[in-house]
Amino acid sequence: MSLQLHRPDGKGGLEPRPVTDQNWRNQLRSPRWGASLKGGKLPALSNPEMHPTSTLRSVLFWVVLALVTFGIIVVGYGTRLFSLPG
């Protein structure tokens, strides 16, 4: 399987377009991508919208969610809102 681009050949078929550059990274020569920076490396950019959740808070969330779900099931069967087939 090939990922080449194809174009119509005028006879109802397709012919592959000639490939000009095998390395697509050579086309990414913009100062935005760090090509003109020293060493060609990207600058360290911070993401102000990303604040990772602490492990304790994550674990507490899932434990509370599990307990609430278990409580809903127990209350549902206790009040006969849910019933076992029988």
Contacts in CASP RR format, 6 or more apart in sequence:
PFRMAT RR
TARGET T0000
AUTHOR 0000-0000-0000
METHOD contacts of the structure
MODEL  1
MSLQLHRPDGKGGLEPRPVTDQNWRNQLRSPRWGASLKGGKLPALSNPEM
HPTSTLRSVLFWVVLALVTFGIIVVGYGTRLFSLPG
2 16 0 8 1.000
4 16 0 8 1.000
4 17 0 8 1.000
4 19 0 8 1.000
5 16 0 8 1.000
5 17 0 8 1.000
6 14 0 8 1.000
6 15 0 8 1.000
6 16 0 8 1.000
6 17 0 8 1.000
7 14 0 8 1.000
7 15 0 8 1.000
7 17 0 8 1.000
8 14 0 8 1.000
8 15 0 8 1.000
9 15 0 8 1.000
21 27 0 8 1.000
28 35 0 8 1.000
29 35 0 8 1.000
31 37 0 8 1.000
33 42 0 8 1.000
34 40 0 8 1.000
34 41 0 8 1.000
34 42 0 8 1.000
34 43 0 8 1.000
37 43 0 8 1.000
73 82 0 8 1.000
75 81 0 8 1.000
76 82 0 8 1.000
77 83 0 8 1.000
77 84 0 8 1.000
END
